[in-house]
Amino acid sequence: MKAVVYNALGSVIFSEIETPKPGAGEVLIRVEASGVCHTDIDVLHGRYGTPDFPLVPGHEYAGTVEEVGAGVTNFAPGDRVVVDPNLSCGHCRACEKGLANLCETLGAYGVSTNGGFAEYSCVKAENLVAIDDMPFDMAALAEPMGCVLNGVGVIGTEGVERALVIGAGPIGLLMAMALKTRGVSEIGVVDLAPHRLELAESFGFKPYASGSAELAALEQKMDLSVDATGVPAVAATLPGYTANGGKVLYFGVCPPDARIEISPFEVFRRQLTIAGAHSLNHNIADAVEALKATGPDVTRLVSHRLPLDEIPNVLLKKGPEGTLKVQAV
């Protein structure tokens, strides 16, 4: 089969590799749509997880069941499915507390074992969720939607009427959509790029240009402020937008060595709640339902649908300009 392969640290090729066979409890799926995430680039350069090269990347994918291994009774050839990529041990302290996303030995398809940038992928049956007639490009958004739902669940939306999401990329817009499905009535989205702000507005969110007077006027007015940029200087501004008694969610992936300043007195005096959220927590089924609630319009986040052999250039940042979510199809 054809596949994208990380053959060494910082090196990616398009190659022919052996088609896997499903073992006991596994399912072979024909990959129909697989999304590119910044994490894929971090894996390539050794900044995330502990990959064992060579590796097929890709952790946001959906497809059709091709073959089932011994003992699999809940899926059959022809079933349409989406993958929950996270692989947790189930018995460490985090897993026992229901925090499988913080498992001491956390792995993932496309991160620690072969994933979805290939014609076929072998996946544990327990890591698959049926999507019925949902389009594959929509279903492949379930993994990032699961991540934002985990973030929303961590910080909570009780008492949140006004939210501000900084960053109008795919993950920021999915965050805004997730907040909307959880009953938040007023959601603003901040970005530098006019075309991204136009897209945010078309989804019903209030656009704010970075550095604008309109954005400055939101100081201490938001019940919830979320960073979806991963830019430390941006993350540092969140408490300033947050109302007394409000909430701050660090969701964007900042560099591991980055530091920002926060006043403990301000957190104390203004009774701020500050949280972070990592990955998804076996909530793909919830993400599928959230995508259904959002509707097929969500696929407008997919700006480019490319053949598999063009994905290496995207991962090397040599792909098309002005992308939102890129998917291999």
Sequence and secondary structure as in RCSB ss.txt:
>XXXX:A:sequence
MKAVVYNALGSVIFSEIETPKPGAGEVLIRVEASGVCHTDIDVLHGRYGTPDFPLVPGHEYAGTVEEVGAGVTNF
APGDRVVVDPNLSCGHCRACEKGLANLCETLGAYGVSTNGGFAEYSCVKAENLVAIDDMPFDMAALAEPMGCVLN
GVGVIGTEGVERALVIGAGPIGLLMAMALKTRGVSEIGVVDLAPHRLELAESFGFKPYASGSAELAALEQKMDLS
VDATGVPAVAATLPGYTANGGKVLYFGVCPPDARIEISPFEVFRRQLTIAGAHSLNHNIADAVEALKATGPDVTR
LVSHRLPLDEIPNVLLKKGPEGTLKVQAV
>XXXX:A:secstr
 EEEEEEETTEEEEEE       TTEEEEEEEEEE  HHHHHHHTTSSS   SSB    EEEEEEEEE TT  S 
 TT EEEE  EE  S SHHHHTT GGG TT EEBTTTB  SSBSEEEEEGGGEEE TT  HHHHTTHHHHHHHHH
HHHHH  TT  EEEEE  SHHHHHHHHHHHHTT  EEEEEES HHHHHHHHHTT EEEETT HHHHTTTT EEEE
EE S  HHHHTTHHHHEEEEEEEEE S   TT      HHHHHHTT EEEE  S  S HHHHHHHHHHH GGGGG
GEEEEE GGGHHHHHTT S SS SEEEE 
